[in-house]
Every structure is written in structure tokens, then in C-alpha cells.
Amino acid sequence: MSAAVTLKVVEGPLHGAEFVYRLPTLCSVGRSHDCTLRLPSDAWHQTVSRRHCLLEIDPPHVRVCDLGSLNGTLVNGASIGQRNPRSHLEELCPPAVPDYPLGDGDELRVGENVFRIGVSLGEAEEDEAHSELCGAAG
């Protein structure tokens, strides 16, 4: 068994949906047809930008950055990014768009949907982590 990152929708119109990633991937989230995790273009998702945020997933690690969305991306209730409605996307450059680490149990809000992050380690990684915590020689 290898490490995995799970995004489970715990609140919102997509409640109950689950997305599991076992391989490194850049996961774009938004309403655009080219997003990896595509949200519907319906009345429930009008506050979601076409390209809202980006998840860099390399199980068991996850990082998120807002892609200049008008309504922002929230991590555990705190805004991590939101474009000023008067500014243009072209004005955003990599230094102005920081990314944030996510861990097991963190919650990511995109529009009305809240995704709970689940991180599971593979058996070998779990054994190593247990050995390190217990002070065993490895």
C-alpha cells in the first residue's frame, strides 16, 4: 500500500464526493473544462472561478495556492488568497501567490464546497514513523 491523499466533500452541493490521489499530481480546481477537479458551472458554483486554486499533491504531502480567484480560497476558515476585483490576473506573479501546506484533517473551502483533507501513509512509511516516534533504531 502506498501513501494517499483524499479530498472528501463534507459540506456543500457535492457533499459525499471523494477524490483519492496516490501519485504526484498538480490538481487544478475550478469550473473550467481543463481543470483536474472540475466543479459544475451551475447556480451553486457561481462563486467558484474558472481556475480557482491549485493543489500540489505528492502523497503524503499537499500544498494549495489560490489562482487569483475573486471570492478566495479558505483553509480552516482563513483566507489564503483572493484577487482584488479591480486587479487583473496578469498582475499576479509567482511571488504574489504563496502556497500553503495542508495536513490530515485540514479543511479547504472552494465556493460552497468544503473538502476535508485525508492523508494516509503507506505501510512502510507508517512503520518508519512509528519507529521514529518510539525511538527505535532503524
Buried (B, 14 or more C-beta within 10 A) or exposed (E): EEBBBBBBBBEBBBEEBEBEBBEEBEBBBBBBEEBBBBBEBEEBBEEBBBBBBBBBBBBBBBBBBBBBBEBBBBBBEEEBBBBEEEEEEEEBEEEEBEBBEBEBEBBBBBBBBBBBBBBBBBEEBEEBEEEEEEEEEE
